[in-house]
């Protein structure tokens, strides 16, 4: 029975601006490229014969010339690995596509229409299709040829629901009869799923590029044979993004608040906590006014990137405020009662409502978009 080793990756978004990182943005772009180079090195050291890239390798349609050249040189360094790429909505095969021009011999970039390549040295047939502009409404999918070869499909698309990014339904995937469908577009690892008897998966992005992409990121690595996809998640990210909510209720000084925040970072990041990126939402009711800008500057000297968002209540005695015979007292009592019975999803919204309301009684409320 034929079996093939492969690596499946997607959504590198090489060259992304990363403007949210400020002065760290430039070095971060270099780091993400380095992660992709490590993925290619993994293919080399493991002698992986097949690399499937499911779109959005680049973040834009026309990346910097130096970046494109670095990627092509990386491809050329893997002459023993067949590389198949289905372009996504960020890097479509347009007139200015980074995939135009001469490519290394073992690299195949699919066009707009579904097609396949039958390899001569491996028992594999690889199908795929690319975006040719920012949107793709096409739902056409291939049907596997029923023979001894392994039939693989690589696509950038959106499983389930309506979408302008190549909508894919579970029944349609099931009808393909593929031995494995390698997907891109969703930036989180999906696990190996089944559409009927067809295994499919999103590998997720191999480096998080924002605080909506938290946790470990990586690629899928393993083997595929008829009726079985033995692929495992392989972490590749050099740095992880983490979002934390830290309660500073009762803290009586900047030092105490800073220590509580530091402990939260160390717990979340483990032994390598300084190398990661954190967005901390400071909430609760400290006993005294807390200078989060000062604390952020101090902690920022020890960590790669830190952003602290202020959701602290004014330094007021809330129980005393509840007893006030006033509009403010009624407001605090009502919100506090609702918070006591709130679930974890609605509690942050109620806390923010209380914070903004108390601030409004004292001074002007400024809307914060982040």
C-alpha positions as MATLAB code, in Angstrom:
seq = 'XXXXXXXXXXXXXXXXXXXXXXXXXXXXXXXXXXXXXXXXXXXXXXXXXXXXXXXXXXXXXXXXXXXXXXXXXXXXXXXXXXXXXXXXXXXXXXXXXXXXXXXXXXXXXXXXXXXXXXXXXXXXXXXXXXXXXXXXXXXXXXXXXXXXXXXXXXXXXXXXXXXXXXXXXXXXXXXXXXXXXXXXXXXXXXXXXXXXXXXXXXXXXXXXXXXXXXXXXXXXXXXXXXXXXXXXXXXXXXXXXXXXXXXXXXXXXXXXXXXXXXXXXXXXXXXXXXXXXXXXXXXXXXXXXXXXXXXXXXXXXXXXXXXXXXXXXXXXXXXXXXXXXXXXXXXXXXXXXXXXXXXXXXXXXXXXXXXXXXXXXXXXXXXXXX';
ca = [
       0.000    0.000    0.000;
       1.520    3.389   -1.001;
       2.488    5.825    1.721;
       3.973    9.311    1.511;
       5.701   11.535    4.064;
       4.694   15.187    3.837;
       4.756   18.556    5.559;
       1.697   20.837    5.351;
       1.979   24.538    6.202;
       0.034   27.721    5.453;
      -0.563   31.374    6.276;
       2.975   32.556    6.891;
       2.050   36.114    5.849;
       5.707   36.867    5.188;
       6.345   40.596    4.986;
       3.366   41.614    7.135;
       3.673   45.170    8.480;
       3.206   44.207   12.154;
       2.563   47.890   12.870;
       1.127   47.008   16.301;
       4.679   46.142   17.407;
       6.105   49.602   16.833;
       9.906   49.508   16.746;
       9.846   45.711   16.990;
       8.055   45.367   13.631;
      11.145   45.158   11.421;
      12.928   42.504   13.476;
       9.672   40.570   13.799;
       9.338   40.358    9.999;
      12.835   38.911    9.858;
      11.984   36.392   12.572;
       8.927   35.109   10.698;
      11.020   34.610    7.558;
      13.562   32.741    9.660;
      10.802   30.439   10.912;
       9.888   29.600    7.325;
      13.542   28.860    6.624;
      13.527   26.489    9.606;
      10.503   24.728    8.099;
      12.454   24.220    4.878;
      15.399   22.984    6.921;
      13.059   20.520    8.640;
      12.092   19.155    5.218;
      15.779   18.781    4.389;
      16.863   17.055    7.604;
      13.809   14.761    7.682;
      14.122   14.108    3.921;
      10.467   15.019    3.416;
       9.585   14.359   -0.243;
       6.443   16.518   -0.341;
       5.780   20.060    0.943;
       2.226   21.409    0.643;
       1.772   25.181    1.121;
      -1.915   26.115    1.393;
      -1.839   29.826    0.599;
      -0.961   33.232    2.043;
       2.713   32.423    2.268;
       3.223   36.139    1.563;
       1.132   38.838    3.210;
       0.684   40.867    0.049;
       0.275   40.473   -3.661;
       3.586   42.167   -4.471;
       6.102   41.559   -1.656;
       9.503   43.197   -1.466;
      11.960   41.879   -4.058;
      14.443   40.839   -1.374;
      11.798   38.822    0.458;
      10.663   37.047   -2.708;
      14.270   36.239   -3.549;
      14.904   34.807   -0.082;
      11.892   32.487   -0.443;
      12.912   31.340   -3.930;
      16.431   30.613   -2.690;
      14.906   28.598    0.129;
      12.851   26.580   -2.363;
      15.923   26.016   -4.536;
      17.776   24.612   -1.524;
      15.332   21.652   -1.461;
      15.913   19.907   -4.809;
      14.716   16.565   -3.399;
      11.380   17.926   -2.126;
       8.380   18.437   -4.396;
       6.754   21.736   -3.388;
       3.095   22.411   -4.234;
       1.575   25.806   -3.512;
      -2.035   27.005   -3.778;
      -1.989   30.808   -3.563;
      -4.406   32.517   -1.186;
      -6.301   35.784   -1.010;
      -3.247   37.722    0.219;
      -0.805   36.401   -2.399;
      -2.979   35.578   -5.450;
      -1.560   34.561   -8.836;
      -2.190   37.985  -10.357;
      -0.113   39.933  -12.883;
       2.257   41.058  -10.105;
       2.261   37.756   -8.214;
       5.471   36.718   -6.430;
       5.003   33.371   -8.195;
       5.345   34.825  -11.699;
       8.613   34.238  -13.498;
      11.093   31.402  -13.242;
      10.617   29.052  -10.274;
      12.852   26.202   -9.122;
      12.112   23.055  -11.103;
      10.534   21.130   -8.226;
       8.086   23.951   -7.327;
       4.558   23.902   -8.717;
       2.140   26.794   -8.163;
      -1.446   25.994   -9.127;
      -3.411   28.323  -11.386;
      -6.940   29.647  -10.921;
      -8.645   26.491  -12.187;
      -8.406   23.124  -10.464;
      -5.675   20.942  -11.936;
      -3.373   18.156  -10.833;
       0.196   16.974  -11.165;
       1.056   13.281  -11.297;
       4.526   12.674   -9.932;
       6.750   10.171  -11.691;
       9.015    9.303   -8.770;
       6.289    9.059   -6.110;
       2.905    7.262   -6.065;
       1.118   10.583   -5.672;
      -1.268   12.829   -7.570;
      -1.542   16.385   -6.164;
      -4.553   18.576   -6.977;
      -4.981   22.258   -6.262;
      -6.170   25.718   -7.301;
      -5.154   29.278   -6.438;
      -6.842   32.600   -5.853;
      -6.213   34.989   -8.741;
      -7.456   38.058   -6.851;
      -8.531   38.966   -3.325;
     -11.785   36.988   -3.453;
     -12.748   33.596   -4.801;
     -16.386   32.506   -5.025;
     -15.541   29.266   -6.849;
     -16.780   26.075   -5.220;
     -15.560   23.637   -7.871;
     -13.619   20.737   -6.393;
     -11.887   17.836   -8.131;
     -12.778   14.178   -7.799;
      -9.939   11.767   -7.120;
      -8.960    9.204   -9.726;
      -9.704    5.805   -8.124;
      -6.398    3.979   -8.551;
      -3.435    2.969   -6.416;
      -1.947    6.450   -6.303;
      -2.481    8.718   -3.303;
      -4.714   11.649   -4.167;
      -3.926   14.863   -2.292;
      -5.594   18.283   -2.528;
      -4.112   21.623   -1.409;
      -6.411   24.666   -1.192;
      -6.862   28.016    0.501;
     -10.500   28.205    1.526;
     -13.227   28.497    4.120;
     -14.981   25.351    5.342;
     -18.613   25.828    6.325;
     -21.031   28.723    5.864;
     -21.027   31.412    3.212;
     -17.753   33.100    2.374;
     -16.007   35.001   -0.396;
     -12.793   33.119    0.329;
     -13.463   29.896   -1.589;
     -16.396   28.443    0.384;
     -16.016   24.723    1.002;
     -18.812   22.492    2.274;
     -18.313   19.246    4.150;
     -20.421   17.248    1.637;
     -18.383   18.672   -1.255;
     -15.118   17.742    0.445;
     -16.471   14.248    1.088;
     -17.309   13.810   -2.590;
     -13.713   14.511   -3.665;
     -12.585   11.107   -2.440;
      -9.157   12.544   -1.575;
      -6.740   10.773    0.699;
      -5.921   14.112    2.347;
      -6.980   17.757    1.904;
      -4.408   20.339    3.076;
      -6.137   23.641    3.832;
      -5.119   27.206    4.543;
      -6.950   30.421    5.538;
      -7.842   29.628    9.148;
      -4.903   30.549   11.396;
      -5.527   27.925   14.083;
      -4.766   24.198   13.874;
      -8.063   22.391   13.353;
      -7.005   18.880   14.211;
      -7.442   16.150   11.607;
     -11.123   16.205   10.623;
     -13.218   13.894    8.463;
     -15.612   14.831    5.668;
     -17.161   11.429    5.134;
     -14.052    9.313    4.630;
     -11.887   12.241    3.504;
      -9.388   13.546    6.086;
      -8.744   17.289    5.999;
      -7.051   19.862    8.221;
      -6.024   23.452    8.663;
      -2.398   23.565    9.750;
      -2.902   27.116   11.027;
      -0.232   29.805   10.689;
       3.365   28.888   11.548;
       3.982   32.168   13.443;
       1.296   34.228   15.165;
       1.151   37.786   13.830;
      -1.289   39.411   16.214;
      -3.090   39.018   19.516;
      -5.971   37.311   17.746;
      -3.532   34.447   17.011;
      -2.621   33.218   20.481;
      -1.036   29.962   21.564;
       1.388   27.619   19.821;
       1.653   27.814   16.048;
       3.196   25.332   13.657;
       2.852   22.888   10.781;
       1.542   19.370   10.169;
       4.087   16.638    9.701;
       3.679   12.920    9.078;
       2.441   10.410    6.526;
      -0.626    9.697    4.412;
      -1.794    6.389    3.015;
      -5.081    5.080    1.682;
      -7.715    5.555    4.383;
      -5.343    7.068    6.909;
      -3.662   10.436    7.569;
      -1.070   10.128   10.339;
      -0.175   13.809   10.650;
       0.807   15.552   13.872;
       1.087   19.187   14.857;
       4.719   20.305   14.988;
       5.375   23.646   16.774;
       7.537   26.083   14.821;
       6.873   29.549   16.280;
       9.804   31.286   17.908;
       7.473   33.509   19.922;
       3.874   33.113   21.061;
       1.198   35.769   21.507;
      -0.670   35.674   24.826;
      -3.626   37.698   26.099;
      -4.057   37.874   29.883;
      -6.614   39.405   32.217;
      -4.980   40.284   35.538;
      -7.060   41.375   38.505;
      -5.325   44.144   40.494;
      -8.063   44.443   43.104;
      -6.654   45.434   46.479;
      -3.146   46.311   45.311;
      -1.808   49.196   47.370;
       1.205   50.373   45.355;
       2.816   50.329   41.933;
       5.341   47.782   43.207;
       2.608   45.417   44.403;
       0.661   45.767   41.151;
       3.861   45.249   39.147;
       4.682   42.082   41.082;
       1.215   40.679   40.411;
       1.533   41.416   36.705;
       5.021   39.902   36.577;
       3.803   36.697   38.232;
       1.018   36.427   35.660;
       3.488   36.812   32.777;
       5.837   34.192   34.233;
       3.008   31.724   34.814;
       1.596   32.180   31.309;
       4.929   32.091   29.480;
       6.744   29.388   31.451;
      10.521   29.263   31.676;
      10.909   31.174   28.399;
       8.401   33.874   29.355;
      10.657   36.856   28.440;
      10.813   35.893   24.731;
       7.066   36.043   24.061;
       4.537   38.793   23.294;
       1.841   39.782   25.801;
      -1.270   41.866   25.858;
      -2.376   42.327   29.455;
      -5.789   43.648   30.443;
      -5.440   45.087   33.936;
      -8.817   45.129   35.689;
     -10.274   45.266   39.153;
     -10.273   47.904   41.888;
      -6.847   48.749   43.375;
      -6.717   50.469   46.765;
      -4.722   53.399   45.400;
      -4.242   54.894   41.923;
      -1.906   52.704   39.865;
       0.493   54.043   37.215;
       0.272   51.387   34.501;
       2.535   53.344   32.148;
       5.326   53.214   34.726;
       4.768   49.499   35.369;
       4.711   48.782   31.630;
       8.027   50.584   31.157;
       9.627   48.616   33.988;
       8.358   45.195   32.871;
       9.029   46.019   29.236;
      12.753   45.964   29.945;
      12.519   42.221   30.643;
      10.104   41.000   27.966;
      10.162   41.064   24.156;
       6.833   42.895   23.841;
       4.256   44.018   26.373;
       1.106   46.077   26.041;
      -1.054   46.820   29.093;
      -4.646   47.950   28.656;
      -6.209   49.883   31.504;
      -9.579   48.568   32.652;
      -9.058   49.442   36.304;
     -11.862   50.878   38.381;
     -11.161   54.208   40.069;
      -9.579   53.721   43.495;
     -12.889   53.898   45.355;
     -14.583   51.820   48.042;
     -17.290   50.108   45.980;
     -19.143   48.720   49.007;
     -19.371   52.196   50.461;
     -20.567   53.564   47.125;
     -23.366   50.972   47.043;
     -24.803   52.443   50.230;
     -24.996   55.964   48.790;
     -28.504   57.290   48.282;
     -27.638   58.657   44.872;
     -27.664   57.815   41.195;
     -24.044   56.685   41.526;
     -24.923   54.401   44.433;
     -27.827   52.840   42.537;
     -25.606   52.354   39.469;
     -22.831   50.610   41.451;
     -25.262   48.380   43.373;
     -27.054   47.304   40.191;
     -23.853   46.482   38.301;
     -22.254   44.678   41.242;
     -25.325   42.454   41.663;
     -25.231   41.543   37.989;
     -21.504   40.815   38.177;
     -21.977   38.358   41.050;
     -24.140   36.081   38.890;
     -22.424   36.719   35.533;
     -20.676   34.012   33.557;
     -17.049   34.294   32.388;
     -18.100   35.604   28.986;
     -20.259   38.508   30.164;
     -18.238   39.445   33.278;
     -15.572   41.473   31.390;
     -18.283   43.564   29.691;
     -19.971   44.268   33.026;
     -16.642   45.207   34.618;
     -15.922   47.577   31.750;
     -19.415   49.105   32.084;
     -18.805   49.688   35.807;
     -15.386   51.213   35.171;
     -16.640   53.567   32.471;
     -19.680   54.496   34.509;
     -17.659   55.395   37.592;
     -15.251   57.397   35.459;
     -18.205   59.234   33.908;
     -19.400   60.330   37.336;
     -15.981   61.837   37.994;
     -14.806   63.178   34.643;
     -14.995   62.855   30.862;
     -15.096   59.333   29.407;
     -12.805   58.810   26.426;
     -13.590   55.914   24.088;
     -10.703   53.463   23.739;
     -10.651   51.566   20.472;
      -8.027   48.944   21.395;
];
